[in-house]
Amino acid sequence: MKRKLLIAVPLLALVTLAAWMLRPRHETLGEAFVSEKAAPLLSGIAQVREQVGMLHYGERVDVVAKRNDYVKVRTNAGTVGWVESRLLMEPALWQRSIKLLDQTRGMPVQARGRTKVSTNLRVQPGRTEPRLYKFGRNVPVEMVGRAVANWVQVTDEKDASNEPQETKKEDWFLVRGVTTRPPGEASARSAESTTTTQPGDQTLPIAGWVVARFVEMDLPDPVREGASSANIRPLAWFELNRVSDPSGDKPQYLVAAARGSEGQVCDFTTLRVYTWYVKKHRYETAFIENNLCGQLPVRVGKGPKGEPEFRFRVMDGNKEERVYRLMQTVVRRIRDASQASVKHGSAKQAKPAAK
């Protein structure tokens, strides 16, 4: 018996070693990440083919081969198939997308809105910059920054706006959003939190740059009406506080806006504060400041007595920070933070006007 074991054990070890040496080797050309909400995985690239799976945004795949506009990939589950190369991003771009998302995490929201049309999300401002993702129509986004880039028409993004195509510059928004994945799909960014939008849906956060005029801002009615009558373009808006009213508490708003065409150096050139006039039961323009060259972000907080406060930097050589406080229905610029009653300088206190 011992003699048989002495023969069997080495023989079994040899068989195991041979099997390991002859195992199929998975040669790869690298890795890639899915950059679309859904990317069909195909059995081949011939005209007659079938779908063998579906890839989703953020999934990592091994690249096995490349041919024309298609890439042969192997998923983490071991499924092998072909996918269009335009639906994948290189690891370097994927890392840039993660870094961009991390940079925006601590940035305050300046405005909220929805995409007007299918909109490309890019890693930097500019239509020729690498694309990270493509939002569908009516997708909620949060705006956290603004930039200007040269206008360039590209084949995969037709400009459906009414703006003249000879425009030299155009505004871009840095936005945060989410990408939806089917129920049960694991997140490729396991260390990041997800936001549930519908029962069973899992979403991944994403950040990037979009053409500003492809986003429709979700402006409150008082802000929309006030901006329309003043002929200004809101770039950011905030709820400063709420005041009591027999019909229910009413929010009071700060708006940072611009006049004229896109492509201006300044992020915003005017400020408006809309307050609720209880006696007349309407909103009024309580504060106006023009001729600014303000820089986003505008940060909203509270003063030493709990009064609403907002601050921002101007785009001059010193990037001076300006601080303002709302006291009842009066907005004052605070030059000395320890003295809330210091008179503001060039800011103008507007006469109440119904909006």
Secondary structure, 3 states (H helix, E strand, C coil): CHHHHHHHHHHHHHHHHHHHHCCCCCCCCEEEEECCCEEEEECCCCCCCCEEEEEECCCEEEEEEEECCEEEEECCCCCEEEEEHHHEECHHHHHHHHHHHHHHCCCCCCEEEEECCCEEEECCCCCCCCEEEEECCCCEEEEEEEEEEECCCECCECCCCCCCCCCCEEEEEEEEEEEEECCCCCCCCCCCCCCCCCCCCEEEEEEEEEEHHHEEECCCHHHHHHHHHHCCEEEEEEEEEEECCCCCCEEEEEEEEECCCCCCCCCECEEEEEEEECCCCEEEEEEEECCCCEEEEEEEEECCCCCEEEEEEECCCCCCEEEEEEECCEEEECCCCCCCCCCCCCCECCCCCEC
